[in-house]
Structures are given as structure tokens and as C-alpha cells.
């Protein structure tokens, strides 16, 4: 199948929430609408239909992932799903509903519910109004070891104002790789309401969650996630940028 043409503007359909979105993403008929041209990897707007319902989604096929020197080739779509599994386990609703399908028009790839948003908004325009939400994002990104939290990777839903995070392909490396624009809260205590969630995460990594992530990440990467969670609990603070390390992504938006 030839790659579809570019999509400059998206007019999304109404998207069902939660379990309905997951069911559609997993089982619905998938149609590629066009290519999202500003992404570094091949990324497509798709429409998923089933049982008289439809939703818009972002489709990232494995074959369109740009090779990187520090992440295994062909692993980014699974890391996106692992980030959703982490978000779901914590109960923080950071990542929109995400699945991996092997029957996409361009082969195996990630499929994620599209968030209708104002493209002029980003982390720097939303910060003042959403500081507590971004403290949660900062904690999530430490756990996920997010190597690419650009300002444009946070979206405020036009539907209900919820702030979501996207583009989690560069996550869960065994080595410390945190690169983010969210450094305003460095050195602050981990927000108190989040601490029990992190503690529960450590326990769940020894159970069903650990088994799910073992199908998406290496054993060393799952162990490193558990280590980061334990370290957050032990220190009780969000980390500072490391001297000599490029702690900001580029471009920042």
C-alpha cells in the first residue's frame, strides 16, 4: 500500500471514552486518512469504525520508525503501549488509550486515540494554569525515563480540558535518559497524593503489570523501571538536571 498524502488539519469525529475507545482501537475497521507530516517517524491519522461508532486515532507503523543509535530498532511502538500501561496502572490518565495492532494498512504498529486540541497550545502556554497536573507529568516522566518530553507533547482536550501526554516512543531505557522541558519542579517533594500510587506500582511490577510489560520491554528495562520507582520513594524528591547531560529535548516545542 502506498503511503497516504499529508494531513495539515484534522477534523476529528466524536471519540467514545475509556473501554469503548479501547474496544474500537483493538477491533474496529482501520482506515488511514493521511500522513501527519510534522512527525519525525511515519505517523498517520486513522479512523476506526465499528458497531455504528467511530473515532480518530494516531497510527505509527513499526516499519516507519527511524533507526536510533540508543534504542533497539523497531521497538518504539511497543514503548508507546508500555507508557499507556504504566499510566493505567498508576491511575494518572497521562496517556490516551493505546493498543498495538498487527493488521494495520502498513503493518504492525501503535494505534492511539486522537486528542482533539488547539495546536497553538503547549506546555509553556498551559503551565501557569496546570502546575499540579505537570507535577504529575514530571513524576510520570521520571518513572518512564522519558527521553523526549517536548512542550508540544502535552495536549489539552477541547472536549473536557483534560491534559494528556503523547509521543512516548523514547521511554524505558535502562540507562538514565530523562530529557524534558518540565524542570520547574526539580528538587520539589514528590506530590503526596502520588506517593501511594508509586508504592503500589512497585508491588504490581512483581505481578500482572510486570508480566504485561515483559512482553513489551526487555527484562532489564522492567527492572530499571522498578528501580526508578523505588528511588523516588526513597528520596521523596523530583530529580535535578544532571550536570554535563543534555537534559532538554530539541526542539523544545
TAVENCOR-V731200 format. One line per field, one symbol per residue. ss: DSSP state (H for helix, E for strand, L for the rest). phi: phi as a letter, one per 30 degrees, with the letter a starting at -180 (. if undefined). psi: psi as a letter, one per 40 degrees, with the letter a starting at -180 (. if undefined). A space follows every 10 residues. Layout:
ss=???
phi=???
psi=???
This chain:
ss=LLLLLEELLL LLLLLLLHHH HHHHHHHLEE EEEEEELLLL LLLEEEEEEE LLEEEEEEEE EHHHLLLLLL LLLLLHHHHH HHHHHHHHHH LLLLELLEEE ELLLLLLLEE EEELLLELLL LLHHHHLLLL HHHHHHHHHH HHHHLLLLEL HHHEEEELLL LLEEELLLLL LLLLLLLLLE LLLLLLLLEL LHHHHHHHHH HHHHLLLHHH HHHHLLLLHH HHHHHHHHHH HHHHHLELLL LLLLLLLLLL LLL
phi=.dddddccbc cdddcddhdd ddddddbddc bdclcddddd cdbbdbbcba hibbbcbccb dedcdddbdc bedicddddd ddddddeddd ichdcdebbc bccdecjead bbedcdaddd daeddceedb edddddedde ddddhdcadd ddcbbcdddb idcccbicdc biddddbeba dcceceidde eedddddddd eeddddbedd dddddcbded dddddedddd dddddibddc eddicddcdb ddc
psi=hihiiihdih giihhiibdd ddddddeihh hhdihheeid ihhihihhih feiiiiihhg ideehhiide hhheeddddd dddddddddd fefdhihiih iefidfahii hhhhhhihee iadddeddef dddddddddd dddefhefgi deehhhhdde ehhiiigfdg ifidihehhi egedeheiih hdeddddddd ddddeebddd ddddediidd dddddddddd dddddeihii ihheigehih id.
